[in-house]
Amino acid sequence: MSPTERIPTLILGGTGYVAGEVLRLVVGHPNFEIAGVMSDSQPGEPVAKAFPHLAAVLGDLRFLSEDDVRSQLAQHPRSAVFSAAPHGVSAALIDRLLGAAEAAGTRPRMVDISADYRYGTAEAYAAVYKHAHGAPTRIKDFTCAVPEHLATAPTPHVAHPGCFATAILLASVPLLALDLVTPTLFVSGVTGSTGSGRKPVDGTHHPTRHSDLYSYNALVHRHIPEITACAAAATGITADFAFVPHSGPFARGIHATVQASLKGTTHGSSSDTATLLARLREFYAHSPFVRVLDSAPRLKDIVASNYAHLSITGNGRTVAVTCVIDNLTKGAAGGAVQWMNRLFDLPETAGLTAPAAGWT
Ligand SMILES: NC(=O)c1ccc[n+]([C@@H]2O[C@H](COP(=O)([O-])OP(=O)(O)OC[C@H]3O[C@@H](n4cnc5c(N)ncnc54)[C@H](OP(=O)(O)O)[C@@H]3O)[C@@H](O)[C@H]2O)c1
């Protein structure tokens, strides 16, 4: 593909937070060009009404209907489609759109940011989400992985593993892949309020969350099977993840700490923090968005960027790895753009290198 070619890009999930973040990244991307944003509830309305922070660059762009998106897909021989629709909606919507593209003889590439294509089987999905999968025959066309843990997707489309999963996998996979720990990992993760989406719900609404910190769904969070499956695909090890999620009093960001027991500390020096830091840096040496720090990472250094900051500490038999990411960027829209870059053979970093704002 020529460096100046622009790929028509469609976003599903219209007025949602993640769709807005995909839009923010795509309008600044050198190779993707907005062909439309689909809204189920507001077709025909100005997109800038939902995302006033993007108004300066959107002009009179208006939300598309599903029919509009189908005709866009039929027009363009190839296109990029990001789905930020809710789980339980995304699979069937993608299926209908891919069907329309197939009928027109065009070849869109999809990255689904919802949970719908994260599982290898419809049964595994239904066991966790308690409803039937929306398009079981499409599952084989999607691969779910953190881009840092799989160089090339063997399928035409990709499923993003999600925000908590991205942070936890970035911290855990090196420990397992390098055979440093016994495969029981204790995870504490704190997420900001944008992780719950745009619609205010009692329990995740700002007045409930601000100035407070509390855990929820301890050891039974529905993302645990997704994290377990992705870690197994990346390392060949089926580990136990004992995960306690928390609600944090901030809008954007995930702060996850993984602790585990080191193997072989009586014989070697693997608990030495300097050695562990060197191993972790080497593991991510070719991952442009992962930075391994000497000191504890902080949310403000990554918020609104696609970077993940990690630290690692060893003491005796225990190792602790902390990872911070932005849930909407690296944990959703940015990770999805990173995958889409790869699906179109673009540099992995295209459109994604802007640093964090620092003081948000
Ligand atoms: N928030 C995060 O940090 C995060 C991180 C990783 C993954 N995710 C996943 O990304 C997706 C979007 O999350 P979000 O936080 O942006 O949620 P959100 O703010 O609640 O937005 C979801 C949007 O989906 C659209 N929608 C609702 N029903 C629909 C339907 N029947 N058909 C088509 N579109 C429909 C709605 O926009 P319109 O009515 O305008 O279409 C809604 O605003 C979810 O699947 C979520 O699990 C979220």
The ligand as a Tripos MOL2 file, in Angstrom:
@<TRIPOS>MOLECULE
LIG
   48    52     1     0     0
SMALL
NO_CHARGES

@<TRIPOS>ATOM
      1 N1        -15.3050    1.7390   28.2730 N.am      1 LIG1
      2 C1        -14.1930    1.0310   28.2550 C.2       1 LIG1
      3 O1        -13.2180    1.3540   28.9510 O.2       1 LIG1
      4 C2        -14.0740   -0.1940   27.3740 C.ar      1 LIG1
      5 C3        -12.8320   -0.8280   27.2760 C.ar      1 LIG1
      6 C4        -12.7090   -1.9630   26.4510 C.ar      1 LIG1
      7 C5        -13.8170   -2.4340   25.7780 C.ar      1 LIG1
      8 N2        -15.0230   -1.8060   25.9100 N.ar      1 LIG1
      9 C6        -16.1470   -2.3090   25.1220 C.3       1 LIG1
     10 O2        -16.4000   -1.3590   24.0760 O.3       1 LIG1
     11 C7        -17.7960   -1.3050   23.8020 C.3       1 LIG1
     12 C8        -18.2680    0.1360   23.9750 C.3       1 LIG1
     13 O3        -18.0360    0.5310   25.3190 O.3       1 LIG1
     14 P1        -18.3870    2.0140   25.7920 P.3       1 LIG1
     15 O4        -17.7640    2.1860   27.1120 O.co2     1 LIG1
     16 O5        -18.1090    2.9740   24.7090 O.co2     1 LIG1
     17 O6        -19.9740    1.8990   25.9880 O.3       1 LIG1
     18 P2        -21.0440    3.0680   25.9030 P.3       1 LIG1
     19 O7        -20.4300    4.3830   26.2300 O.co2     1 LIG1
     20 O8        -22.1910    2.5910   26.7150 O.co2     1 LIG1
     21 O9        -21.4420    3.0970   24.3630 O.3       1 LIG1
     22 C9        -22.0140    2.0200   23.6810 C.3       1 LIG1
     23 C10       -22.7520    2.6080   22.4930 C.3       1 LIG1
     24 O10       -23.2510    1.5280   21.7160 O.3       1 LIG1
     25 C11       -24.3810    2.0010   20.9750 C.3       1 LIG1
     26 N3        -25.4700    1.0140   21.0060 N.ar      1 LIG1
     27 C12       -26.3070    0.7360   22.0170 C.ar      1 LIG1
     28 N4        -27.2070   -0.1760   21.6380 N.ar      1 LIG1
     29 C13       -26.9400   -0.4610   20.3540 C.ar      1 LIG1
     30 C14       -27.5340   -1.3210   19.3940 C.ar      1 LIG1
     31 N5        -28.5890   -2.0820   19.7000 N.pl3     1 LIG1
     32 N6        -26.9830   -1.3820   18.1590 N.ar      1 LIG1
     33 C15       -25.9150   -0.6440   17.8480 C.ar      1 LIG1
     34 N7        -25.3160    0.2140   18.7220 N.ar      1 LIG1
     35 C16       -25.8290    0.2910   19.9520 C.ar      1 LIG1
     36 C17       -24.8630    3.2840   21.6560 C.3       1 LIG1
     37 O11       -24.6010    4.3480   20.7530 O.3       1 LIG1
     38 P3        -25.6610    4.6910   19.5960 P.3       1 LIG1
     39 O12       -27.0240    4.6120   20.2080 O.co2     1 LIG1
     40 O13       -25.2690    6.0540   19.1990 O.co2     1 LIG1
     41 O14       -25.4680    3.6690   18.5230 O.co2     1 LIG1
     42 C18       -23.9710    3.4230   22.8790 C.3       1 LIG1
     43 O15       -23.6530    4.7730   23.1420 O.3       1 LIG1
     44 C19       -18.4690   -2.2880   24.7590 C.3       1 LIG1
     45 O16       -18.6520   -3.5100   24.1060 O.3       1 LIG1
     46 C20       -17.4560   -2.4260   25.8760 C.3       1 LIG1
     47 O17       -17.5460   -3.6520   26.5510 O.3       1 LIG1
     48 C21       -15.1770   -0.6880   26.6790 C.ar      1 LIG1
@<TRIPOS>BOND
     1     1     2 1
     2     2     3 2
     3     2     4 1
     4     4     5 ar
     5     4    48 ar
     6     5     6 ar
     7     6     7 ar
     8     7     8 ar
     9     8     9 1
    10     8    48 ar
    11     9    10 1
    12     9    46 1
    13    10    11 1
    14    11    12 1
    15    11    44 1
    16    12    13 1
    17    13    14 1
    18    14    15 2
    19    14    16 1
    20    14    17 1
    21    17    18 1
    22    18    19 2
    23    18    20 1
    24    18    21 1
    25    21    22 1
    26    22    23 1
    27    23    24 1
    28    23    42 1
    29    24    25 1
    30    25    26 1
    31    25    36 1
    32    26    27 ar
    33    26    35 ar
    34    27    28 ar
    35    28    29 ar
    36    29    30 ar
    37    29    35 ar
    38    30    31 1
    39    30    32 ar
    40    32    33 ar
    41    33    34 ar
    42    34    35 ar
    43    36    37 1
    44    36    42 1
    45    37    38 1
    46    38    39 2
    47    38    40 1
    48    38    41 1
    49    42    43 1
    50    44    45 1
    51    44    46 1
    52    46    47 1
@<TRIPOS>SUBSTRUCTURE
     1 LIG1         1 GROUP 0 **** ****
